Amino acid sequence: MDMSGPIVLFIIFGGSALIVAMTLFFAYKREQMKTQERLTAIEKGLSPQTPESERLALLERLGALDGGGHAGCCNQTPREREIYGGLKILIIGLGLAVALYVGVDEKVAIWGLFLAFVGLAKLAVGFIMRRPERASGPDA
């Protein structure tokens, strides 16, 4: 009896669960540390910064704020975000399809291909979207 299928599934899902658990644990620890810093600042008589003001100050220092004070992902246009998101989903879907095809069965690999087609759809939408108008002139 071939046991490679359940072993591969265990490794894939176990590894995914471990990554999620570690991410949640470190997010909890980071939030706990921020809370402790705020309490210490209050005890010393200083005004603690709120998480939103800390975030905006960091983004302003990095230059990642657009003109309206909103954080853009490196000031990407909606078209670029759609294309990059589609590319990410496509790669994840293809990787999942290959892992399921090798580890389990070709009938199960269709779920990875389904995800890959969602990525292709996002890519198509991104390429169909109109490019933003660019200003012409010496300053542009």
C-alpha positions as CSV (number, residue, x, y, z in Angstrom):
1,M,0.0,0.0,0.0
2,D,1.4,3.4,-1.0
3,M,1.6,5.8,1.9
4,S,3.2,8.7,0.1
5,G,-0.1,10.6,-0.4
6,P,-1.1,10.9,3.2
7,I,2.5,11.8,4.2
8,V,2.7,14.6,1.6
9,L,-0.7,15.9,2.7
10,F,0.4,15.8,6.3
11,I,3.6,17.7,5.5
12,I,1.7,20.3,3.4
13,F,-1.1,20.9,5.9
14,G,1.1,20.5,9.0
15,G,3.6,23.0,7.7
16,S,0.8,25.4,6.8
17,A,-0.7,25.0,10.3
18,L,2.7,25.6,11.9
19,I,3.3,28.8,9.8
20,V,-0.2,30.1,10.8
21,A,0.4,29.2,14.5
22,M,3.8,30.9,14.5
23,T,2.4,34.0,12.8
24,L,-0.4,34.3,15.3
25,F,2.0,33.7,18.3
26,F,4.4,36.5,17.2
27,A,1.6,38.9,16.4
28,Y,0.3,38.3,19.9
29,K,3.7,38.9,21.4
30,R,4.2,42.1,19.4
31,E,0.8,43.4,20.6
32,Q,1.7,42.5,24.2
33,M,5.0,44.4,23.9
34,K,3.2,47.5,22.5
35,T,0.7,47.4,25.3
36,Q,3.5,47.1,27.9
37,E,5.3,50.1,26.2
38,R,2.1,52.2,26.4
39,L,1.6,51.3,30.1
40,T,5.2,52.3,30.8
41,A,4.7,55.6,29.0
42,I,1.6,56.3,31.0
43,E,3.3,55.5,34.3
44,K,6.1,57.9,33.4
45,G,3.7,60.6,32.6
46,L,4.3,60.6,28.8
47,S,1.5,60.5,26.3
48,P,1.5,57.2,24.5
49,Q,1.2,57.0,20.8
50,T,-1.8,55.2,19.4
51,P,-1.1,52.4,17.0
52,E,-2.6,54.4,14.1
53,S,-0.4,57.4,14.7
54,E,2.7,55.1,14.9
55,R,1.7,53.5,11.6
56,L,1.2,56.8,9.9
57,A,4.4,58.2,11.2
58,L,6.4,55.2,10.0
59,L,4.7,55.3,6.5
60,E,5.4,59.0,6.3
61,R,9.1,58.4,7.1
62,L,9.2,55.7,4.4
63,G,7.5,58.0,1.9
64,A,4.7,55.4,1.3
65,L,1.8,57.9,1.8
66,D,0.0,59.3,-1.2
67,G,-1.2,62.9,-1.2
68,G,-4.4,62.1,0.7
69,G,-2.6,60.5,3.7
70,H,-3.6,57.0,2.7
71,A,-1.1,54.2,2.7
72,G,-0.7,52.8,-0.8
73,C,1.3,49.7,-1.5
74,C,4.3,51.5,-2.9
75,N,1.7,53.9,-4.5
76,Q,0.6,51.2,-7.0
77,T,-2.3,51.8,-9.3
78,P,-5.4,49.5,-9.1
79,R,-4.3,48.0,-12.4
80,E,-0.8,47.1,-11.0
81,R,-2.4,45.7,-7.8
82,E,-4.7,43.5,-9.8
83,I,-1.8,42.2,-12.0
84,Y,0.5,41.5,-9.0
85,G,-2.3,39.8,-7.1
86,G,-3.2,37.7,-10.1
87,L,0.4,36.7,-10.5
88,K,0.7,35.6,-6.9
89,I,-2.5,33.6,-6.9
90,L,-1.5,32.0,-10.2
91,I,1.9,30.9,-8.8
92,I,0.3,29.6,-5.6
93,G,-2.3,27.7,-7.6
94,L,0.2,26.1,-9.9
95,G,2.4,25.1,-6.9
96,L,-0.6,23.6,-5.2
97,A,-1.6,21.7,-8.3
98,V,1.9,20.2,-8.8
99,A,2.1,19.3,-5.1
100,L,-1.3,17.6,-5.2
101,Y,-0.6,15.9,-8.5
102,V,2.7,14.4,-7.3
103,G,1.6,13.7,-3.7
104,V,-2.0,12.6,-4.0
105,D,-3.7,12.1,-7.3
106,E,-4.4,13.9,-10.6
107,K,-8.0,14.1,-9.7
108,V,-7.3,16.1,-6.6
109,A,-4.8,18.4,-8.4
110,I,-7.8,20.1,-10.1
111,W,-8.3,22.2,-7.0
112,G,-4.9,23.7,-7.5
113,L,-5.7,24.4,-11.1
114,F,-9.0,26.0,-10.0
115,L,-6.9,28.5,-7.9
116,A,-4.6,29.0,-10.8
117,F,-7.5,29.9,-13.1
118,V,-8.7,32.5,-10.5
119,G,-5.2,34.0,-10.8
120,L,-5.4,34.0,-14.5
121,A,-8.8,35.8,-14.3
122,K,-7.3,38.5,-12.1
123,L,-4.4,38.9,-14.5
124,A,-6.8,39.2,-17.4
125,V,-8.8,41.9,-15.6
126,G,-5.6,43.7,-14.8
127,F,-4.5,43.7,-18.4
128,I,-7.9,44.8,-19.6
129,M,-8.1,47.8,-17.1
130,R,-7.2,51.1,-18.7
131,R,-3.8,52.5,-17.9
132,P,-3.9,55.7,-15.9
133,E,-3.5,59.0,-17.8
134,R,-0.1,60.4,-17.6
135,A,0.5,64.1,-17.5
136,S,2.5,65.5,-20.4
137,G,4.9,68.3,-20.0
138,P,8.3,69.1,-18.7
139,D,7.4,68.3,-15.0
140,A,5.9,64.9,-15.8
